[in-house]
């Protein structure tokens, strides 16, 4: 049986910083995620988001960042900085830009870490929920002492 995505009852308390330079997109994402019972922190730039993360002003369960943003820190640079500081914090990306080919972009696309704009509220929720589900499954699989359901020794 395939596990279902998290329901609203399983979402309370999960905090998602969202980073995008487009105020309208930021507002729509915040509204959509809050209606799905996520706690949302918004930043209009990678620079501002990094300041908040670096100071430790808020804990996050996952970060959603636009790839292309003005300023000294775009989404990919933000993700690299986060990875150095908090290696277990997952960063997901969104973009409406046509990007140059690169190994890293191919990898994040292959690993389903990129949501292409424009997207619907349902696509956004499904994208976030699926990544929380993948993360929880990875944690279960990485614990060698955790018994696997349905199997006994």
KEVO-977347 format. One line per 5 residues: number of its first residue (from 1); their letters; for each residue z, x, y of C-alpha. Coordinates in nm, 2 decimals. Example, Ala and Ser with C-alpha at 12.3 -4.5 7.8 and 13.67 -1.06 7.14 Angstrom:
! residues 2
1> as> 0.78 1.23 -0.45; 0.71 1.37 -0.11
END
This chain:
! residues 153
1> xxxxx> 0.00 0.00 0.00; -0.10 0.14 0.34; 0.19 0.16 0.59; 0.14 -0.05 0.90; 0.16 0.08 1.25
6> xxxxx> 0.50 0.05 1.42; 0.58 -0.30 1.55; 0.74 -0.37 1.88; 1.08 -0.38 1.72; 1.04 -0.01 1.62
11> xxxxx> 0.93 0.11 1.97; 1.24 0.07 2.19; 1.36 0.39 2.34; 1.04 0.59 2.28; 0.95 0.76 2.61
16> xxxxx> 0.59 0.85 2.70; 0.51 1.05 3.01; 0.16 0.95 3.12; -0.05 1.18 3.34; -0.36 1.07 3.52
21> xxxxx> -0.49 1.13 3.87; -0.64 0.77 3.89; -0.37 0.54 4.02; -0.53 0.23 3.89; -0.56 0.37 3.54
26> xxxxx> -0.20 0.50 3.55; -0.08 0.15 3.66; -0.27 -0.02 3.38; -0.15 0.22 3.11; 0.21 0.19 3.23
31> xxxxx> 0.19 -0.19 3.23; 0.03 -0.20 2.88; 0.28 0.04 2.72; 0.58 -0.12 2.89; 0.47 -0.46 2.75
36> xxxxx> 0.47 -0.29 2.41; 0.83 -0.18 2.46; 0.77 0.19 2.54; 0.95 0.36 2.82; 0.68 0.51 3.05
41> xxxxx> 0.71 0.79 3.31; 0.40 0.84 3.52; 0.27 1.15 3.70; -0.04 1.16 3.92; -0.11 1.53 3.84
46> xxxxx> -0.05 1.79 3.57; 0.14 1.99 3.83; 0.39 1.71 3.89; 0.42 1.64 3.52; 0.49 2.00 3.44
51> xxxxx> 0.76 2.02 3.71; 0.94 1.72 3.55; 0.91 1.86 3.20; 1.00 2.22 3.30; 1.32 2.10 3.48
56> xxxxx> 1.41 1.88 3.18; 1.44 1.57 3.40; 1.34 1.35 3.12; 1.31 1.37 2.74; 0.98 1.26 2.59
61> xxxxx> 0.87 1.15 2.25; 0.50 1.20 2.32; 0.29 1.29 2.62; -0.04 1.12 2.72; -0.25 1.32 2.96
66> xxxxx> -0.60 1.29 3.11; -0.80 1.60 3.03; -0.98 1.64 3.36; -0.75 1.63 3.67; -0.75 1.81 4.00
71> xxxxx> -0.49 2.08 4.08; -0.39 2.39 3.90; -0.29 2.22 3.58; -0.54 2.00 3.40; -0.45 1.81 3.07
76> xxxxx> -0.54 2.10 2.84; -0.34 2.35 3.05; -0.05 2.11 3.06; -0.06 2.08 2.68; -0.06 2.46 2.64
81> xxxxx> 0.25 2.49 2.86; 0.43 2.21 2.68; 0.34 2.37 2.34; 0.51 2.70 2.45; 0.82 2.52 2.58
86> xxxxx> 0.85 2.24 2.33; 0.63 2.31 2.02; 0.73 1.98 1.85; 0.63 1.76 2.14; 0.30 1.60 2.07
91> xxxxx> 0.04 1.58 2.35; -0.24 1.32 2.33; -0.54 1.32 2.55; -0.76 1.07 2.72; -1.09 1.13 2.90
96> xxxxx> -1.39 0.96 3.04; -1.56 1.29 3.12; -1.84 1.45 2.92; -1.69 1.78 2.83; -1.84 2.11 2.73
101> xxxxx> -1.83 2.19 2.36; -1.53 2.41 2.26; -1.35 2.47 1.94; -1.03 2.33 2.09; -1.20 2.01 2.20
106> xxxxx> -1.36 1.97 1.86; -1.02 2.02 1.70; -0.83 1.77 1.91; -1.12 1.52 1.86; -1.12 1.58 1.48
111> xxxxx> -0.74 1.53 1.47; -0.77 1.20 1.66; -0.58 1.33 1.96; -0.83 1.20 2.22; -0.88 0.85 2.34
116> xxxxx> -1.21 0.80 2.52; -1.22 0.60 2.84; -1.28 0.32 2.90; -1.04 0.17 2.64; -0.88 -0.17 2.59
121> xxxxx> -0.51 -0.23 2.59; -0.53 -0.28 2.22; -0.71 0.05 2.16; -0.44 0.22 2.37; -0.15 0.07 2.17
126> xxxxx> -0.32 0.14 1.84; -0.39 0.50 1.95; -0.02 0.56 2.05; 0.12 0.37 1.75; -0.10 0.56 1.50
131> xxxxx> 0.01 0.89 1.64; 0.38 0.80 1.61; 0.31 0.69 1.26; 0.13 1.02 1.17; 0.42 1.22 1.32
136> xxxxx> 0.68 1.03 1.12; 0.48 1.07 0.80; 0.44 1.45 0.87; 0.82 1.48 0.92; 0.88 1.30 0.59
141> xxxxx> 0.63 1.52 0.41; 0.78 1.84 0.56; 1.13 1.78 0.43; 1.14 1.93 0.08; 1.48 1.77 0.01
146> xxxxx> 1.37 1.42 0.08; 1.30 1.22 -0.24; 0.95 1.06 -0.26; 0.98 0.69 -0.31; 0.86 0.57 -0.65
151> xxx> 0.91 0.91 -0.81; 1.22 1.04 -0.99; 1.29 1.37 -1.17
END
